[in-house]
């Protein structure tokens, strides 16, 4: 080890790590490291001699042992980060056996531009075969296979601090781990809280299948059940802290399933003494190595019961109903122009925004999927976002398509039909810098990449200012021109400048569009029930990732509820007229003046079933 600044600081927090910690430190001695590396062992109040034993472990890597009073996992990790001197921090649990190529694999991803890296954490060879280790092995192998098949697309549920690397500067920027979540010996939540902030920061988090550390997985089966209850309580705190997380957690734990519903009802009502007896019986069988169906089902049911008991005692998971949002972009390039530069989003900003949306649980929709939701053909089973791009700039093909292809997304491009292959004349007329628009070949390439083409009028006119004939020509004429160019007949339109009124919306319907889009501006707020003024969130150059996440968490569009809202409005109008007829019942209806009136509330954000899924096999196991 030289005096050079380390490339990596490996931080190993431990509490009563014992032999597992020593095995972890010995495995680090075999790491391939062509640059300086340091190891920091943070002993969090252990009384088993871990500090002395860790200091005695030799090896080629500089190892420092830091001892502190027992303060919890978050405090131990933060202490290690403060003491670290490396450019990159690698957090590693004290029961991980590192593969020799672990650091090289992490380093390669960081040099390729990753913001953070997680690896594969299989069950260590030679681990005892129990219900817990069998379940962990299935979960770890399934996670690796799923992430590899998705091209390494990582969600919050895939992130674990058991093996996680990121730049030291980024760790400081994010504020480290929240130590209040694990104070006084409480279990869980500090990792999820940090990883949510990491994923929503816009940094790219990647999975490296060749970054391997095998988990020894020495878990006390009885204590493990109690940890699930603590985790349930903590998840209620995190769901209130991070908008959207409660819905994700609900789906991950199959909140709509029969087991979860039963656990939520039984858990808080079950006497603690009886639960303890059953826990000890099931945990004893797991510890003894019983792998029969009775043991497996009983223990799994108790685990779920403890989790949902914790959720109920914590006040329940705060979760919004599934929603849809629509984003509106323009050019995807860095434009230095005082008039139009604000409306152009650089490619790196687009990548950060979409990466954060995906990490926050938002699904990217196609135009057809959005239309199906709009018409009520398919229920909404999770938060979905439609990505739209106005005007048809060349930069959309050159810059947006590559970014979105990597993230598994396509968009809808709204084209000014009479200006195909030219430039943004409506802006240039005001002195703005001309920006090139896609020609027919470019639009065909865009469609070939899976994108849908929509109409943005014929000339980007101010539609509400036009006479009826000119308005019809701008909307119906755009459909005809695009079809004549061999680009298909568009199903969607977007109102230029976001401007519309009752006449514009009626003309869009008469032109044959299935839906039309507005912008979230003062002049674009039509009734949400109008499918020809579907509001979109306009993303601008200075829209930050946190601002965008806050905007989509307060959606303005409730597509498939729109029809029901219209029906309710019509029903209320008819009821008001009927009540004016002499002798037509009680003026407040036949239920009495104080009865609740179900039809009076306007439809809120689009809602639907939350979806189902298998419970997470464990919290890191």
C-alpha positions as CSV (number, residue, x, y, z in Angstrom):
1,X,0.0,0.0,0.0
2,X,1.4,3.4,-1.0
3,X,0.6,6.8,0.2
4,X,-1.7,7.4,-2.9
5,X,-5.4,8.2,-2.4
6,X,-7.3,4.9,-2.5
7,X,-9.6,4.2,-5.5
8,X,-12.0,2.3,-3.2
9,X,-12.8,2.4,0.5
10,X,-14.5,-0.8,1.5
11,X,-16.8,-0.2,4.5
12,X,-17.8,-3.2,6.6
13,X,-20.2,-2.3,9.4
14,X,-20.5,-5.1,12.0
15,X,-22.3,-5.9,15.2
16,X,-21.4,-9.2,16.9
17,X,-20.0,-10.4,13.5
18,X,-17.9,-13.2,15.0
19,X,-16.6,-15.8,12.6
20,X,-18.6,-14.5,9.7
21,X,-16.8,-11.2,9.9
22,X,-13.4,-12.8,9.9
23,X,-14.3,-14.9,6.9
24,X,-15.4,-11.8,5.1
25,X,-12.1,-10.0,5.9
26,X,-10.1,-13.0,4.7
27,X,-12.0,-13.0,1.4
28,X,-11.0,-9.4,0.9
29,X,-7.4,-10.4,1.0
30,X,-7.8,-12.1,-2.4
31,X,-9.3,-9.2,-4.3
32,X,-7.8,-8.1,-7.6
33,X,-6.9,-4.5,-7.0
34,X,-4.6,-2.7,-9.5
35,X,-5.0,0.5,-7.5
36,X,-4.8,1.4,-3.8
37,X,-7.7,0.1,-1.7
38,X,-8.5,0.5,2.0
39,X,-10.8,-1.5,4.3
40,X,-12.7,0.1,7.1
41,X,-14.3,-2.2,9.7
42,X,-16.8,-0.2,11.8
43,X,-17.5,-2.1,15.0
44,X,-20.9,-0.9,16.3
45,X,-20.7,-1.7,20.0
46,X,-19.8,-5.4,19.6
47,X,-18.9,-7.4,22.8
48,X,-17.7,-10.6,21.1
49,X,-14.1,-9.5,20.5
50,X,-14.7,-8.5,16.8
51,X,-12.5,-5.4,17.1
52,X,-9.5,-7.2,18.3
53,X,-10.0,-10.1,15.9
54,X,-10.5,-7.8,12.9
55,X,-7.3,-5.9,13.7
56,X,-5.3,-9.1,13.8
57,X,-6.4,-10.2,10.3
58,X,-3.5,-9.7,7.9
59,X,-3.5,-9.2,4.2
60,X,-2.3,-7.0,1.4
61,X,-5.0,-4.3,1.9
62,X,-4.7,-1.6,4.5
63,X,-7.3,-2.4,7.2
64,X,-8.5,0.1,9.7
65,X,-10.8,-0.8,12.6
66,X,-13.1,1.9,14.0
67,X,-14.9,1.3,17.3
68,X,-18.1,3.1,18.4
69,X,-20.9,2.6,20.9
70,X,-23.8,0.7,19.6
71,X,-25.7,3.2,17.4
72,X,-27.3,1.2,14.7
73,X,-26.5,0.2,11.1
74,X,-27.0,3.7,9.7
75,X,-24.6,5.3,12.1
76,X,-22.0,2.6,11.5
77,X,-22.2,3.1,7.7
78,X,-22.0,6.9,8.0
79,X,-19.0,6.7,10.4
80,X,-17.2,4.5,7.8
81,X,-18.0,7.0,5.1
82,X,-16.6,9.9,7.2
83,X,-13.4,8.0,7.9
84,X,-13.0,6.9,4.3
85,X,-10.3,8.4,2.0
86,X,-11.3,6.6,-1.3
87,X,-12.9,8.2,-4.3
88,X,-15.5,5.3,-4.3
89,X,-17.2,3.8,-1.4
90,X,-18.2,0.1,-1.4
91,X,-20.5,-0.9,1.4
92,X,-20.3,-4.6,2.1
93,X,-22.1,-6.5,4.8
94,X,-20.1,-8.4,7.4
95,X,-21.3,-11.8,6.2
96,X,-20.2,-11.5,2.5
97,X,-17.5,-13.5,0.9
98,X,-16.0,-11.4,-1.9
99,X,-15.2,-12.9,-5.3
100,X,-11.7,-11.9,-6.4
101,X,-13.1,-9.8,-9.3
102,X,-15.5,-7.8,-7.2
103,X,-13.7,-4.5,-7.2
104,X,-12.7,-4.7,-10.9
105,X,-16.3,-5.3,-11.9
106,X,-17.5,-2.3,-9.8
107,X,-14.7,-0.1,-11.2
108,X,-15.5,-0.9,-14.8
109,X,-19.2,0.3,-14.4
110,X,-18.1,3.5,-12.7
111,X,-15.6,4.3,-15.4
112,X,-18.5,3.7,-17.9
113,X,-20.5,6.4,-16.2
114,X,-22.6,4.6,-13.6
115,X,-23.7,6.6,-10.6
116,X,-24.0,3.6,-8.4
117,X,-23.4,-0.2,-8.8
118,X,-25.0,-3.3,-7.2
119,X,-23.9,-6.8,-7.8
120,X,-25.0,-10.5,-7.5
121,X,-25.2,-11.8,-3.9
122,X,-25.8,-15.6,-4.1
123,X,-25.9,-17.9,-1.2
124,X,-22.4,-18.9,-0.1
125,X,-21.4,-22.5,-0.8
126,X,-21.5,-24.6,2.3
127,X,-24.3,-22.6,4.0
128,X,-26.6,-24.8,6.1
129,X,-29.7,-25.9,4.2
130,X,-32.8,-24.5,6.0
131,X,-36.1,-23.0,4.9
132,X,-34.5,-19.6,5.2
133,X,-31.4,-20.3,3.2
134,X,-33.4,-22.1,0.5
135,X,-35.7,-19.1,0.2
136,X,-32.8,-16.7,0.1
137,X,-31.0,-18.7,-2.7
138,X,-34.2,-18.7,-4.8
139,X,-34.6,-15.0,-4.3
140,X,-31.0,-14.1,-5.1
141,X,-30.8,-16.2,-8.2
142,X,-34.2,-15.0,-9.4
143,X,-33.1,-11.4,-8.8
144,X,-29.9,-11.9,-10.9
145,X,-31.7,-13.6,-13.7
146,X,-34.4,-10.9,-13.8
147,X,-31.9,-8.0,-13.8
148,X,-29.8,-9.7,-16.5
149,X,-32.9,-10.2,-18.7
150,X,-33.9,-6.5,-18.2
151,X,-30.5,-5.3,-19.3
152,X,-29.6,-4.3,-15.8
153,X,-32.6,-2.0,-15.2
154,X,-32.6,-1.6,-11.4
155,X,-35.6,-0.5,-9.3
156,X,-35.7,0.4,-5.6
157,X,-36.7,-3.2,-4.7
158,X,-33.5,-4.5,-6.4
159,X,-31.2,-2.2,-4.4
160,X,-29.5,-3.5,-1.3
161,X,-26.7,-2.0,0.8
162,X,-25.2,-5.4,1.4
163,X,-23.1,-4.8,-1.8
164,X,-23.4,-1.2,-3.1
165,X,-20.8,1.2,-4.5
166,X,-21.0,4.9,-5.3
167,X,-18.8,7.9,-5.4
168,X,-17.9,9.4,-2.0
169,X,-19.0,12.9,-3.2
170,X,-22.5,11.5,-4.2
171,X,-22.9,9.9,-0.8
172,X,-22.2,13.2,0.8
173,X,-24.6,15.0,-1.6
174,X,-27.4,12.6,-0.7
175,X,-26.8,13.2,3.0
176,X,-25.9,9.6,4.0
177,X,-28.1,7.2,5.9
178,X,-30.8,8.5,8.2
179,X,-29.6,7.4,11.7
180,X,-33.0,8.0,13.4
181,X,-34.4,5.0,11.6
182,X,-32.1,2.5,13.3
183,X,-31.5,4.3,16.6
184,X,-32.1,2.3,19.9
185,X,-31.5,-1.0,18.1
186,X,-34.5,-0.7,15.7
187,X,-34.2,-2.7,12.5
188,X,-34.6,-1.7,8.9
189,X,-35.6,1.2,6.8
190,X,-32.3,3.1,6.6
191,X,-31.2,1.3,3.5
192,X,-34.5,1.7,1.7
193,X,-34.7,5.4,2.6
194,X,-31.2,6.0,1.3
195,X,-31.8,3.9,-1.9
196,X,-35.0,5.8,-2.7
197,X,-33.1,9.1,-2.5
198,X,-30.3,7.6,-4.6
199,X,-32.7,6.2,-7.3
200,X,-34.6,9.5,-7.4
201,X,-31.5,11.6,-7.7
202,X,-31.4,10.9,-11.5
203,X,-28.1,9.0,-11.2
204,X,-27.9,5.8,-13.2
205,X,-27.8,2.7,-11.0
206,X,-26.7,-0.4,-12.7
207,X,-26.5,-4.1,-12.0
208,X,-23.1,-5.9,-12.5
209,X,-23.6,-9.7,-12.6
210,X,-19.9,-10.3,-12.4
211,X,-19.6,-8.3,-9.2
212,X,-20.2,-11.2,-6.8
213,X,-20.2,-11.5,-3.0
214,X,-21.7,-14.7,-1.6
215,X,-23.8,-14.2,1.6
216,X,-23.0,-16.6,4.4
217,X,-26.6,-15.9,5.7
218,X,-26.4,-16.8,9.4
219,X,-29.8,-15.7,10.5
220,X,-31.6,-16.3,13.8
221,X,-35.0,-17.6,12.7
222,X,-36.9,-16.3,15.8
223,X,-35.3,-12.8,15.7
224,X,-36.0,-12.7,12.0
225,X,-39.7,-12.8,12.5
226,X,-39.5,-9.8,14.9
227,X,-37.4,-7.9,12.3
228,X,-40.2,-8.3,9.8
229,X,-42.6,-6.6,12.2
230,X,-40.2,-3.8,12.8
231,X,-39.8,-3.5,9.0
232,X,-43.6,-3.2,8.6
233,X,-43.6,-0.3,11.1
234,X,-40.7,1.4,9.3
235,X,-42.3,1.0,5.9
236,X,-45.3,3.1,7.1
237,X,-42.8,5.9,8.0
238,X,-41.1,5.6,4.6
239,X,-44.4,5.6,2.7
240,X,-45.3,8.9,4.3
241,X,-41.9,10.3,3.6
242,X,-41.5,9.3,0.0
243,X,-44.6,9.8,-2.3
244,X,-45.3,6.8,-4.3
245,X,-43.3,4.3,-2.2
246,X,-46.3,3.1,-0.3
247,X,-47.9,1.8,-3.5
248,X,-44.7,0.1,-4.6
249,X,-44.4,-1.6,-1.2
250,X,-48.0,-2.7,-1.3
251,X,-47.5,-4.4,-4.6
252,X,-44.2,-6.0,-3.5
253,X,-45.9,-7.5,-0.5
254,X,-49.0,-8.6,-2.4
255,X,-51.2,-6.2,-0.3
256,X,-54.4,-7.3,-2.2
257,X,-53.7,-11.0,-1.7
258,X,-55.7,-13.2,0.7
259,X,-52.7,-13.8,2.9
260,X,-52.1,-10.1,3.4
261,X,-55.7,-9.3,4.0
262,X,-55.9,-12.1,6.6
263,X,-52.7,-11.0,8.3
264,X,-53.8,-7.3,8.5
265,X,-57.0,-8.4,10.3
266,X,-55.5,-11.1,12.5
267,X,-52.1,-9.5,13.4
268,X,-53.2,-6.7,15.6
269,X,-55.9,-8.8,17.3
270,X,-53.7,-11.9,18.1
271,X,-52.6,-12.0,21.8
272,X,-48.9,-11.4,22.0
273,X,-48.3,-14.4,24.3
274,X,-50.0,-16.8,21.8
275,X,-48.1,-15.4,18.9
276,X,-44.8,-15.8,20.8
277,X,-45.6,-19.5,21.4
278,X,-46.3,-20.1,17.7
279,X,-43.2,-18.1,16.7
280,X,-40.9,-20.3,18.9
281,X,-42.4,-23.5,17.5
282,X,-42.0,-22.5,13.9
283,X,-38.6,-20.9,14.3
284,X,-37.4,-24.0,16.2
285,X,-38.4,-26.2,13.3
286,X,-36.6,-23.9,10.8
287,X,-33.5,-23.9,12.9
288,X,-33.5,-27.7,13.2
289,X,-33.4,-27.9,9.4
290,X,-37.0,-29.1,8.7
291,X,-37.9,-28.5,5.1
292,X,-41.4,-30.0,5.0
293,X,-44.4,-28.2,3.7
294,X,-45.9,-27.6,7.1
295,X,-42.8,-25.9,8.4
296,X,-42.4,-23.8,5.3
297,X,-46.0,-22.6,5.1
298,X,-46.3,-22.0,8.8
299,X,-43.1,-19.9,9.0
300,X,-43.9,-18.0,5.8
301,X,-47.4,-17.2,7.1
302,X,-45.9,-16.0,10.4
303,X,-43.4,-13.8,8.6
304,X,-46.2,-12.2,6.6
305,X,-48.4,-11.8,9.7
306,X,-45.6,-10.0,11.5
307,X,-45.0,-7.7,8.6
308,X,-48.6,-6.7,8.2
309,X,-49.0,-6.5,12.0
310,X,-46.2,-4.0,12.0
311,X,-47.9,-2.1,9.1
312,X,-51.2,-1.9,11.0
313,X,-49.5,-0.8,14.3
314,X,-47.6,1.8,12.3
315,X,-50.8,3.4,11.0
316,X,-51.0,1.7,7.6
317,X,-49.2,2.2,4.3
318,X,-49.9,5.6,2.8
319,X,-50.4,4.9,-0.9
320,X,-52.0,6.9,-3.6
321,X,-54.2,5.2,-6.1
322,X,-52.5,4.3,-9.4
323,X,-52.4,7.3,-11.7
324,X,-51.5,8.3,-15.2
325,X,-49.4,11.3,-16.2
326,X,-48.4,12.8,-19.5
327,X,-45.1,14.7,-20.0
328,X,-44.5,17.2,-22.8
329,X,-41.0,17.8,-24.2
330,X,-39.8,19.8,-27.2
331,X,-36.3,19.8,-28.6
332,X,-33.8,17.4,-26.8
333,X,-30.6,19.5,-27.1
334,X,-28.8,22.3,-25.4
335,X,-30.1,25.4,-27.1
336,X,-28.5,28.8,-26.4
337,X,-31.4,31.1,-27.3
338,X,-33.2,33.5,-25.0
339,X,-36.6,32.8,-26.6
340,X,-36.6,29.0,-27.1
341,X,-33.7,27.7,-24.9
342,X,-36.0,27.3,-21.9
343,X,-38.1,24.8,-23.8
344,X,-35.2,22.6,-24.9
345,X,-34.0,19.8,-22.5
346,X,-30.4,18.5,-22.9
347,X,-30.1,14.7,-23.4
348,X,-28.4,14.2,-20.1
349,X,-31.2,15.9,-18.2
350,X,-33.7,13.7,-20.1
351,X,-31.8,10.6,-19.1
352,X,-31.7,11.7,-15.4
353,X,-35.4,12.4,-15.4
354,X,-36.5,9.2,-17.0
355,X,-34.1,7.1,-14.9
356,X,-35.6,8.6,-11.8
357,X,-39.2,8.1,-12.9
358,X,-38.5,4.4,-13.6
359,X,-36.7,4.0,-10.3
360,X,-39.8,5.6,-8.6
361,X,-42.0,2.9,-10.0
362,X,-43.4,4.7,-13.1
363,X,-44.1,2.6,-16.2
364,X,-43.5,4.1,-19.6
365,X,-46.7,3.7,-21.7
366,X,-47.1,3.4,-25.4
367,X,-49.8,5.5,-27.2
368,X,-52.0,2.4,-27.5
369,X,-51.7,1.6,-23.8
370,X,-52.6,5.1,-22.9
371,X,-55.6,5.0,-25.2
372,X,-56.7,1.7,-23.7
373,X,-56.7,3.3,-20.3
374,X,-58.4,6.4,-21.6
375,X,-61.2,4.4,-23.0
376,X,-61.5,2.2,-19.9
377,X,-60.6,-1.1,-21.8
378,X,-57.8,-2.0,-19.3
379,X,-57.5,-1.1,-15.6
380,X,-54.6,0.9,-14.3
381,X,-52.4,-1.4,-12.2
382,X,-49.6,1.0,-11.4
383,X,-48.4,4.5,-12.1
384,X,-48.0,5.0,-15.8
385,X,-46.5,7.9,-17.8
386,X,-46.8,8.8,-21.5
387,X,-43.9,10.7,-23.0
388,X,-44.7,13.2,-25.8
389,X,-42.6,15.4,-27.9
390,X,-43.9,18.5,-29.7
391,X,-42.9,19.9,-33.1
392,X,-40.9,16.9,-34.5
393,X,-37.3,18.2,-34.0
394,X,-34.4,16.4,-35.5
395,X,-32.8,16.3,-32.0
396,X,-35.7,14.0,-30.9
397,X,-34.5,11.3,-33.3
398,X,-30.8,12.0,-32.6
399,X,-30.8,12.3,-28.9
400,X,-34.1,11.2,-27.3
401,X,-34.5,7.9,-29.1
402,X,-31.1,6.5,-28.0
403,X,-31.7,7.4,-24.3
404,X,-35.2,6.1,-24.3
405,X,-34.3,2.9,-26.1
406,X,-31.8,2.1,-23.3
407,X,-34.6,2.6,-20.7
408,X,-37.2,0.6,-22.6
409,X,-39.4,3.6,-23.5
410,X,-41.0,5.0,-26.7
411,X,-42.8,8.2,-27.2
412,X,-45.4,10.1,-29.2
413,X,-44.1,12.8,-31.5
414,X,-46.5,15.6,-32.6
415,X,-45.6,16.8,-36.1
416,X,-46.4,20.2,-37.8
417,X,-47.6,18.7,-41.1
418,X,-46.9,21.5,-43.5
419,X,-43.4,22.1,-42.1
420,X,-42.0,18.6,-42.4
421,X,-38.3,18.8,-43.2
422,X,-38.1,22.5,-42.6
423,X,-37.7,24.5,-39.3
424,X,-39.7,26.0,-36.4
425,X,-41.0,29.0,-38.5
426,X,-43.4,30.0,-35.7
427,X,-40.5,30.7,-33.4
428,X,-38.1,32.1,-36.1
429,X,-40.8,34.7,-36.9
430,X,-40.2,36.2,-33.4
431,X,-36.4,36.3,-33.8
432,X,-35.7,32.9,-32.3
433,X,-32.9,30.6,-33.5
434,X,-34.3,28.2,-36.2
435,X,-34.1,24.5,-35.2
436,X,-34.4,21.8,-37.9
437,X,-37.5,19.6,-38.1
438,X,-37.5,15.9,-39.2
439,X,-38.1,15.2,-42.8
440,X,-40.2,12.2,-44.0
441,X,-37.3,9.8,-43.9
442,X,-36.5,10.9,-40.3
443,X,-40.1,10.5,-39.2
444,X,-40.3,7.1,-40.8
445,X,-37.2,6.1,-38.9
446,X,-38.8,7.4,-35.7
447,X,-41.9,5.3,-36.4
448,X,-39.7,2.3,-37.1
449,X,-38.2,2.7,-33.6
450,X,-41.7,2.1,-32.2
451,X,-42.8,5.7,-31.7
452,X,-46.2,7.0,-32.6
453,X,-46.7,10.0,-34.8
454,X,-49.4,12.6,-33.9
455,X,-50.5,15.9,-35.4
456,X,-49.5,19.3,-34.1
457,X,-51.8,21.2,-36.6
458,X,-50.8,22.1,-40.1
459,X,-48.8,25.3,-39.3
460,X,-48.5,25.6,-35.5
461,X,-51.3,28.2,-35.5
462,X,-53.0,29.8,-32.5
463,X,-56.2,27.7,-32.9
464,X,-58.6,29.6,-30.8
465,X,-58.1,32.7,-33.0
466,X,-59.1,31.0,-36.2
467,X,-62.4,31.1,-38.1
468,X,-64.3,27.8,-38.2
469,X,-63.1,26.9,-41.8
470,X,-59.5,27.7,-41.0
471,X,-59.7,25.7,-37.7
472,X,-61.1,22.7,-39.5
473,X,-58.3,22.9,-42.1
474,X,-55.6,23.1,-39.4
475,X,-56.9,20.0,-37.6
476,X,-58.4,17.8,-40.3
477,X,-55.9,19.0,-42.9
478,X,-53.0,17.8,-40.7
479,X,-54.3,14.3,-40.6
480,X,-54.7,14.3,-44.3
481,X,-51.3,15.7,-45.0
482,X,-49.5,13.2,-42.8
483,X,-51.4,10.3,-44.4
484,X,-50.5,11.6,-47.8
485,X,-46.8,11.7,-46.8
486,X,-47.0,8.0,-46.0
487,X,-46.7,8.6,-42.3
488,X,-50.1,7.0,-41.4
489,X,-53.3,8.7,-40.2
490,X,-52.6,10.1,-36.7
491,X,-54.9,9.2,-33.8
492,X,-53.7,11.9,-31.5
493,X,-53.2,15.7,-31.8
494,X,-51.6,18.3,-29.5
495,X,-52.9,21.9,-29.4
496,X,-50.1,24.3,-30.4
497,X,-49.0,26.5,-27.5
498,X,-51.4,24.5,-25.3
499,X,-54.2,26.8,-26.4
500,X,-57.8,25.5,-26.8
501,X,-61.4,26.4,-26.1
502,X,-64.7,24.7,-26.5
503,X,-64.6,25.3,-30.3
504,X,-61.1,23.9,-30.7
505,X,-62.0,20.8,-28.7
506,X,-65.1,20.2,-30.7
507,X,-63.2,20.6,-34.0
508,X,-60.6,18.1,-32.8
509,X,-63.3,15.6,-32.2
510,X,-64.9,16.3,-35.5
511,X,-61.6,15.8,-37.3
512,X,-61.5,12.2,-36.0
513,X,-58.8,12.3,-33.4
514,X,-59.1,9.7,-30.6
515,X,-57.6,12.2,-28.1
516,X,-56.0,15.6,-28.0
517,X,-53.5,17.0,-25.6
518,X,-53.0,20.4,-24.0
519,X,-50.4,21.8,-21.7
520,X,-50.5,22.7,-18.0
521,X,-50.8,26.5,-18.4
522,X,-53.4,29.0,-17.5
523,X,-55.1,28.7,-20.9
524,X,-54.9,24.9,-21.1
525,X,-57.0,23.9,-18.1
526,X,-60.2,22.5,-19.5
527,X,-62.4,20.1,-17.6
528,X,-60.5,16.9,-16.9
529,X,-63.5,14.9,-18.4
530,X,-62.7,16.3,-21.9
531,X,-60.6,13.8,-23.8
532,X,-59.7,16.5,-26.3
533,X,-57.8,18.6,-23.6
534,X,-55.8,15.9,-21.8
535,X,-53.4,18.0,-19.7
536,X,-49.7,17.4,-20.0
537,X,-46.9,18.5,-17.7
538,X,-44.5,20.6,-19.7
539,X,-40.8,19.7,-18.9
540,X,-38.5,22.6,-19.4
541,X,-34.7,23.1,-19.3
542,X,-34.7,24.1,-15.6
543,X,-37.1,21.3,-14.4
544,X,-35.2,19.4,-11.8
545,X,-35.6,15.7,-11.0
546,X,-37.2,16.3,-7.6
547,X,-39.6,18.9,-9.1
548,X,-40.6,16.5,-11.8
549,X,-41.3,13.6,-9.4
550,X,-43.4,16.0,-7.3
551,X,-45.4,17.0,-10.4
552,X,-46.2,13.5,-11.4
553,X,-47.2,12.6,-7.9
554,X,-49.9,15.3,-8.2
555,X,-51.3,14.1,-11.5
556,X,-53.8,16.2,-13.5
557,X,-55.2,13.5,-15.7
558,X,-57.7,10.9,-14.8
559,X,-58.3,9.3,-18.2
560,X,-60.5,6.3,-17.8
561,X,-62.5,8.0,-15.0
562,X,-63.4,10.7,-17.4
563,X,-66.4,8.9,-18.9
564,X,-67.8,8.2,-15.4
565,X,-67.3,11.8,-14.5
566,X,-69.3,13.0,-17.5
567,X,-72.1,10.4,-16.8
568,X,-72.3,11.6,-13.2
569,X,-72.5,15.3,-14.3
570,X,-75.3,14.4,-16.7
571,X,-77.1,12.5,-14.0
572,X,-76.8,15.3,-11.6
573,X,-78.2,17.8,-14.2
574,X,-81.1,15.5,-14.9
575,X,-81.8,15.1,-11.2
576,X,-81.8,18.8,-10.7
577,X,-84.4,19.3,-13.4
578,X,-86.5,16.4,-12.0
579,X,-86.5,18.0,-8.6
580,X,-88.1,21.1,-10.0
581,X,-91.1,19.1,-11.1
582,X,-93.9,19.6,-8.5
583,X,-94.4,16.5,-6.3
584,X,-91.1,14.9,-7.3
585,X,-90.0,13.5,-3.9
586,X,-87.9,15.2,-1.3
587,X,-85.8,18.2,-2.5
588,X,-82.7,16.3,-1.3
589,X,-83.8,13.0,-2.7
590,X,-85.6,10.0,-1.2
591,X,-82.9,9.2,1.3
592,X,-83.4,12.2,3.5
593,X,-81.6,15.5,3.8
594,X,-78.7,14.2,5.9
595,X,-78.0,11.1,3.8
596,X,-74.6,11.1,2.0
597,X,-74.8,11.9,-1.7
598,X,-72.4,9.6,-3.5
599,X,-72.8,11.4,-6.9
600,X,-71.8,14.8,-5.6
601,X,-68.0,14.3,-5.5
602,X,-66.1,14.9,-8.7
603,X,-63.9,12.1,-9.9
604,X,-60.4,12.4,-8.5
605,X,-57.1,11.1,-9.8
606,X,-57.4,8.0,-12.0
607,X,-57.7,4.9,-9.8
608,X,-57.8,1.2,-10.2
609,X,-56.5,-2.0,-8.7
610,X,-53.1,-1.8,-7.2
611,X,-52.0,-5.1,-8.7
612,X,-50.6,-8.1,-7.1
613,X,-47.2,-9.7,-6.8
614,X,-45.3,-12.1,-4.7
615,X,-44.1,-10.9,-1.3
616,X,-40.4,-10.1,-1.1
617,X,-38.8,-13.4,0.1
618,X,-36.9,-11.5,2.8
619,X,-35.3,-8.2,3.7
620,X,-31.9,-9.1,2.2
621,X,-33.0,-12.7,2.3
